[in-house]
Amino acid sequence: MNKNKINITIATGIGGKGGISTVLTGYCETGFFGATNTRLITSHKKGTLGRLSLVVNFSVAIFQLIILFSKYDVGIVHVHMASRGSYTRKAFLVRLCKLFGAKVIIHLHGAEFQVFYNDESSLTKQSHIRATFKLADKVIVLSTQWQQWMKTIVHTPSKICVVYNTVPVLSLPKKTEEKDIILFLGRLGKRKGVDDLINAFSLICQQHPNAELHLGGDGDEHFYNKMIADLQLESRVKLLGWVSGDDKTQHIANAAIYCLPSYNEGFPMGVLEAMSSKIPVVSSKVGGIPDAITDKQEGLLIDAGDVDGLASALSVLLSDSELRDRYANAAFKKYTDNFSPEVINAQLEGIYNELLADI
């Protein structure tokens, strides 16, 4: 690319919590930003001053965007969007970028965007959301399920495309635990199915005396400590807090099963990390998860909220190490063929080249 021609990505900051941050870290580490001459603008980052920090950070992002448009020939602005506050911020930036004449990609991540649109937005707000997506030159979603729903609100359905999230293969340390550990990583809450997971584990823990449930994430730890105590599971269920870096890879290395019984998702990074690490997965049939895991081929899927089904799936895998290995190896092959950085970065570069060819 011409050195005066750049692309811009607008998103939450690298190094923070959550899926978007993990995706961006992967783009950075695997060379996508360098290959596409992309500058990153952080539109949202929590600070010590609470809401004031958010306002200051967003104001700085607007200023940075204007400066880049004044100094460079900007081709594409790639906007990573979720729901609620993220939508409000990004909808303004989408309009600003179109005023400058840039091509705009909206990359939708929000697991609850459908809830946000259908249940939380007035008719006027819904119209505003449709108008925002109409301005985009490309709309990227994380799964075929999301693609079908987005076709109901996007003016030109042909501009919607599926690009899965990606993670690099994790370099795992040696196991340090001999227990059969069921691992959950994510925000502790009902939306992620944590209540269901603890209740399911309580149904099977006596059958599997070597099993433990480890829950890694932030959230209402007081509530879950009480729930664990009420079920008399204090010696079998551990709250790890938010884990990252070497701590996270050690917990993944120690896991016998990765479990995410969520009620709604985009395309969860934890499932990808488990697949790339050859850790078998038990999860729910929501969002992009069925695109990643086919039931009884690369793992086991249950209906969200089916506690008995979840307990049964976990028990099956805890009882059969050969089946765990078979699912894990099949999932690793699917990851390599469909979700590795080499595959996903090439798809994104193809979208960039298609849009830039029209400039």
N, C-alpha and C positions, 0 to 999 in steps of 0.2 A: 504493500500500500504506500501511496505518497505520504511522506513524513508529515505533511501538513494536514493530512486527512486522518481523522480519528473516529472512533465509535465511543459511546458512553454507556455505562451500566449504572442504573440508579436502584439502590436497594439498601437494606439494613447493613450494618457494618460487619466486616469479617471479624471472626473471633468471638462473636456473641452467641447467645443461646438460640436454638431453633433450627428448623430445616433450611430456611433461606440462607442463613449464615454458613451452614455446612456446605450447601451447594456452591456458594461463592468461593469458599476456601478451596474446594475442589477445582473450580475453574482456574483459580490462581495457581495452584500447585501443579496442575497438569498442563499449563502453558496456553490455555485458551485465550486469556486476556492478552498475552504477548502476541499470539498469532493473529489476533484481530485488531491489534493496536487500540485496545480499549482502556479508557480511564474510568475509574470507579468513583462515584459520588455517593456518600452515605447520607441517606435521607432521614434516618431514624436511629437514634442511639440514646440509651438511658444514661443519665448523669446524676450527679449528686444533688442537683437543684430541682429534681422532679420534673414537673410539667414545664417549668421555665427552660430546663435543659433541652427538652424536646423542641420547644419553639425556637430556641437559639440555633440548635443543630439544623432544623429545617430551613431557617433563614439563611444560614451559611450554605446549605446545599443549593438554594435558589441562586445565590450570588456566584457560587462556583460554576453552576450551569451556564449562567449568562457570560461569565468570563471565558469559558471554553468555546461557546458559540462565537464570541468576538475574536478569538485568537486562531481558531482552527476551522477547517472545513469538516463539519460534523456530518457523518453519513447516517448512522443508526443510533437511536437511543433505546436501549433495552431496559424496560421498566419492570422490575420484579414486584408484584402486587399481591397483597392478601386482602382481607376484608376490613370493615369498620375504619379505624383511624388510618390504616395503611391505604385503603381505597381513597379516602378523602385527600390525603397528601399526594398520592400518585395521580389522581384524576386532574388535579391542578397542574402538575408537572407535565402530564401528557399534553394538555392544551398549550402550555408554554412552549414545549418542543415543537408542536405543529406550527405555532406562530413563526418559529425560526426556520421552518421548512424541512425539518429532519424526518426521516422515516422512523416510525415508532413501533416497537414490539412490546406488547403487554404479555408478560409471563406470569400466569396466575398460579399462585401457590396455596391460597387460603383453603384449608380443609372445610371451613364453615361458610364459604362464600355463598353457597346455595341457600343456607339458612339466613344469612345476612340479606340476600336479595329478596327471598320469598316472605320471610317472617318479620324482618326488622326494618325494612325500607318502605316508606310511603310510595304511593303511585308516582309522585313527583321525583322521589329519589330513584325509583326503578327506571324512570325515563332518563334521568341523568346518567345512570350506570350504562344503559344501552347506548346513549350518545357517546360516552367515553370509549366504549369498545368499538363503536363505528369509526372513531378517529384513528384507531390503530391500523397499521398496515399488515400486521401479523399478530395473531393471538395464539400463544403457546399454552397448552394445558398439560397436565401431568399424567393423564390416563384416558383410555377410550370411554370410560364412564363419564368423566368430566367433559369430554368432547361432545357426547350426545346431549348433555344438558346445556352446554354453552350454545349449541345450535339453536336453542329456543330463544336466546336473547341477543345473539349477534346478528347484525344486519346482513352480513355476507358470510354465510357459514363456510365457504370454501377457503377463507383465510385462517380458519382454525386448524392448528396442527398439534399432534401429540409429540412431545419431547420428554422422555423420562428423566428423572433425576439420576445423578451418577455420583459414585464415590470411588476413590482409588482403592485398590486392594490394601487392606490393613496389614501392617507388619506386626504379627502377634507374638508376644513373649510366651515362655513356657507356662503351662498351667501351674497354679499354686494351690489349687483346691481339689480334693478328691471327691467332694460331694457332687451329686447330680443337680446342678444349679439351673433353675428356670430364671432367665434374666429378662427384665423389662427396663427399657430406657425411654424416657419421655416425661412430659409434665404429669405429675400425680393428680388425677382427677377422674370424674365419672366419664367424661367424653372419651378418654383413652381406655376405658374399661378396667381401671385399676380395682374398683370395688368387685367387679365380676371375677377378676383374676385371683384376688385374695380369697373370695368365697369358693371358687373352683378348687384352689389349692387345699383349702380346709377339708374338702370332700375326699381328697386322694392322699393326703400326707401320711395317713396311717398305713396305707398300702405300700408306700414308698419311703421307708424310714431313712434312706440316704439322700432324699431330695430336700432342697431348700429353694425358697423364692427370694430373689434379690431384686429390689425395686430402686432403680437409679433415676432421679429427677427431682426437680423442685415442685412445690405445691403445698397442700395443707398437710404437713407431716403430723401435726397434733391429731387431726381427724383419723389418719391412717394408723398412727400408733395406738389410739384407743380401739379402733376396729380390730387390729391385730391382737391386742390384749383381751378383748371381749371373746375372741375365738380361741384364746389360749395358744397362740402361735408365736409367741415372742422368741422362742428358741429356733424357729424354723423360717421366719420371714425377717429379712433385713432391709431397712431403709438406708440407702447409700448416700442420699443427697445428690446434688447435681454432680455428675462425673464427666470428665473430659481428659484429653491428652493421654498420658501413659496409664492413668487410673482406668480410663474407659477401655483401652485396648486390653488391659489385664482382666477386667470383668468379662469382656467378650471372650477372651481366651479360655476363661474358666467355665464358661456356660456350656451346658449340655443341650439346652433349648433356648431359643429366643422367642418371646411371646408378646404380641401386641393385639389385644382383643378390643380394638378401638371401635367407636360408633361412627366416626367419619374421619377421612384422611384425604390428603392430596396423593402424594407418592412418598411414603415414609422412609426417611434415610436409615433408620434403624434396621428395617427389613433388608435394605440393600447391603448395609454393613454386615449383617449376619450372613447373607448369601455369599458375599465376597470372602467371608472368613470361614466358610463351610460349617456354619452353625445352623442346624435345622430350625425351621420356623413353624410356629402355630400362630395363626392370626385370624382376623375376621374378614368377611367378604365385603369390604367397603372401599370406596375411592379407587386408587390405583393398585391396591394389593392383589386383586385377582389377575391383573396384567403381569405381576411379578411371580406370583405363586399359584400354580394350578393344583387344586386339591388332589392329594394322594399321588402327585407326581414330583413336585419340589418341596412339599410340606403339607400341612393340614390346615384347612380353613373351616371356620364355624360361622354361624350367623351371629351378628352382634347382639349381645344380651343373653345368649344361650349358655347359661352357667354350667348346666349338666353336660352339654356338648363340648364345652371348653375343658371341663374336668376329664371327660373321656378321651379327648385328643391328647391332652398332656400325659394321661396315664398310659396310653398306647405307646407313645414315644419313650417315656421313662422305662417301659418294660422291654424295649426292643432296640438295642444299640445298633444292630445291623440295619434296621429300618431307618434309624436316625442318619447313619452314614450314607445310605442310598439317597435319601431326600437331600442331604447336604451336598453330595456330589452333583446331583442333578441341578440343584439350585445354583451351584457355582458355575456350571456350564452355561445355564441360562443367563446368569449375570455377565459372563465373559462375552457371550454372543449378542446381548441386547442392551446391557446397562453399564458397560465399562466406559471409562473416560474416552478411550479411542473411538468408540462407536458414537457416543453422544456428542462429543466435541465436533466430530465430522458432520453430524446432522445440523448442529447449530451454525457451523461455518457455511454449510450449504444454504441455509436460510439467509444468512448475512449476504452471501454472494448473489442470491436471487434478488434481494431488495436493492442492493447497491447497483446491480446491472440496470435498474430502471431510473437511476439518477442521472 
